[in-house]
Amino acid sequence: MNRLTLAVICSGLLATPALADSSFNEVRNVIVTPPPPGQTAAEQQEMAVYAQNRLPHYEVSSAQFIRDGVNLLKADAQRTLTETADYYPRLEKHLHSNGICFTGRWKVTAETPYSGGFRQGSEALMIARASTALTETERGDPRAFGFAGKLFPTLDPDQKTTTANFFLVDVLAGAQRDHYLDTGMTNKPSTGFRFSVIPLALRVGRVFSKADSDPGYRPVTGIAAFGLKPGETAKAPRFLRLKGADRNQRNEAVDFREELDLRRQPSGTLAFTIQVSDKSADQDSPAWQNIGEVVLTESQVSYGCDRRLHFAHPKLK
C-alpha cells in the first residue's frame, strides 16, 4: 500500500462517494440531515457538538497534516484537483475546518462578454460554505475568510447536474476584520503576512505548489461552460470577487458563523454582489464590474457542512 492510498484511508474517503452528478436537494440533504451514528468514539464526540447546537472549533496546525507518517494535506490537494464528487460519507477539511453552509441562488443581471453562468440572465441554484482558512473564528483575531460555491445549472432542485465549483478568499494569512460582510473575496487572493503562521504557510505553499502550477489562482471556467452548445468555447472572466451587499444588516456577533446566521437578518437573507475583472485581482482595483448577485436564503452549521461537503477546484490547463 503506497502513502497516498494510506492517506485516503486515513481521511475516511474509501467509502463510496456520491456520483459527480448530484441534484441540489441531494446535496442540501447532506447539510441539513443529521448524520448516522459515528463509527468511533472520536466521531461520536464530534457529532455531539453539532447535535447540541454548539459551534465546533477545529484547530488548524501543521500537526494536523500528518497522520501515521502520511501527509494528509498532499492527499487533500490531489483529491481537490482530480475528484469531482459533491460530497463524501466523511471528509475532514484540514485548512478550512470551521464553516457555515447556505442554500441560495446565483443570478447575472448585467450584459457581459462571457458565456454560460456569466451570461446576462443566467440563474443557478447554489450551495455555499463560508469559512475561515485557519483556526481563528472570532472577531479580535486575524481571520482568513473564505467562500466556496457549488452552482447547479438549473432551477429544478431535483434535477441531477454536473456542478461548477469556485473558491474565494480575502487574505490567505488572515487579517483583522470586524465583519465578514465587509470583505471582498477573490479567486486570486493576496497572501498577506502574519509572523505566527509563517511555518504553516511555508508547508501549505510547498504542498500546493507541487500539486498545481499556480496554486493561488483558481479559474472559473466551469461556470462559463454552463449550457454551451457543441463547438462553443467557454469564455470566463479571469477574476471573480464576491462582496457583501450594502443592504445586509451588520451585527456584532463575535464568531463569523453567528454573524452570518440568517436568523439574525431581518429579511432572512444575505446578498453578495458578483464582481468580475480581466485586468486585476487587487481588492482596490477600479476594474471590478458588478454583474449580478448571490442571494442566500437558508443557513446551517452542521456535520455535513464541515465533514462531508466537497468543492472541487479545476486544475490549471
Protein Blocks (a to p, Z undefined) as FASTA:
>chain_A
ZZklmmmmmnopmbccddfbdcfklmmmmmmpccdddfbfklmmmmmmmmnopacddddd
fklmpgghiafklmmmmmmmmpccfbdfbdcdfklmpccddddddddfbdcfbehjlbgh
iacddddddddfblblbghiacdddddddddfbfbfkbccddddddddfblnopadfblk
lpccdfbdcfbjafklmmmmmmmmmmmmmmpmblmbccfklmmmgopaehiacdddfbdc
ddddfklccdfbfblklmmmmklpmnlpacddddddfkbccfklckbccfbdcddfbdcd
dfklmmmpccdddddZZ
